[in-house]
Amino acid sequence: MSRFNPATADPEACAAEKASAKKAGNPDWENACKDMDFVVIIKPNDEATYKNTVDILDEMTINQVKRYAMVKVLPDENALIKATEASNGIK
């Protein structure tokens, strides 16, 4: 059963990716589009350094993550981070 969702990816792009994988001899060519639903959301907070941000973007490249977004951390999320750190003795 394929997890390919045409609402989140171009079906023609998936067909091309499958054809390319099949031509390359990939035995798992039928699953070539499964990663099209995978999205990483990166939310660096105020404590993140430039190096931290570049490092995580490097990891996206190293791990061949095709879809990712960098967005701002919401105030409620920052409060949750601080509460979690406080309850675990961090900071």
C-alpha positions as CSV (number, residue, x, y, z in Angstrom):
1,M,0.0,0.0,0.0
2,S,1.5,3.3,-1.0
3,R,1.5,6.3,1.3
4,F,1.7,8.7,-1.6
5,N,-0.7,11.6,-1.2
6,P,-1.4,13.5,-4.3
7,A,-2.7,16.4,-2.2
8,T,0.8,17.1,-0.8
9,A,2.9,16.3,-3.9
10,D,2.8,16.5,-7.6
11,P,1.7,13.1,-9.0
12,E,3.8,13.7,-12.1
13,A,6.9,14.3,-10.0
14,C,6.2,11.1,-8.1
15,A,5.9,9.1,-11.4
16,A,9.2,10.6,-12.6
17,E,10.9,9.7,-9.3
18,K,9.6,6.2,-9.5
19,A,10.7,5.8,-13.1
20,S,14.2,7.2,-12.2
21,A,14.5,4.8,-9.3
22,K,13.4,1.8,-11.4
23,K,15.8,2.8,-14.2
24,A,18.6,3.0,-11.6
25,G,17.9,-0.6,-10.6
26,N,16.6,0.3,-7.1
27,P,14.7,-2.8,-5.9
28,D,12.5,-0.6,-3.7
29,W,11.5,1.7,-6.6
30,E,7.7,1.4,-5.9
31,N,8.3,3.2,-2.6
32,A,10.3,6.0,-4.1
33,C,7.6,8.6,-3.2
34,K,6.9,7.7,0.4
35,D,9.2,10.5,1.7
36,M,7.1,13.2,-0.1
37,D,4.8,13.4,2.9
38,F,7.7,13.8,5.3
39,V,8.2,17.5,6.4
40,V,10.5,18.8,9.1
41,I,9.6,22.0,10.9
42,I,12.5,23.8,12.4
43,K,11.8,26.3,15.2
44,P,15.0,28.0,16.5
45,N,14.2,30.0,19.6
46,D,16.0,33.1,21.0
47,E,18.7,30.9,22.6
48,A,19.6,29.3,19.3
49,T,22.9,30.5,17.8
50,Y,23.7,31.0,14.2
51,K,25.9,27.9,14.3
52,N,22.9,25.8,15.7
53,T,20.8,27.0,12.9
54,V,23.4,26.2,10.2
55,D,24.1,22.8,11.8
56,I,20.4,21.8,11.6
57,L,20.2,23.0,8.0
58,D,23.3,20.9,7.2
59,E,21.6,17.9,8.8
60,M,18.6,18.4,6.4
61,T,21.1,18.2,3.5
62,I,23.0,15.2,5.0
63,N,19.8,13.2,5.6
64,Q,18.4,14.2,2.2
65,V,15.3,15.8,3.8
66,K,13.5,17.2,0.8
67,R,10.9,19.3,2.5
68,Y,11.5,21.5,5.6
69,A,10.4,24.9,6.9
70,M,12.0,27.3,9.3
71,V,9.3,29.1,11.4
72,K,9.2,31.3,14.4
73,V,8.5,29.8,17.8
74,L,5.2,30.9,19.3
75,P,5.1,32.4,22.8
76,D,3.1,29.4,24.1
77,E,5.7,27.1,22.8
78,N,8.5,29.1,24.4
79,A,6.7,29.0,27.7
80,L,6.3,25.2,27.4
81,I,10.1,24.8,26.7
82,K,11.0,26.9,29.7
83,A,8.5,25.0,31.9
84,T,9.9,21.6,30.7
85,E,13.5,22.8,31.3
86,A,12.6,24.0,34.8
87,S,10.9,20.8,35.8
88,N,13.9,18.8,34.6
89,G,16.4,20.9,36.4
90,I,17.8,22.5,33.2
91,K,18.6,26.2,33.8
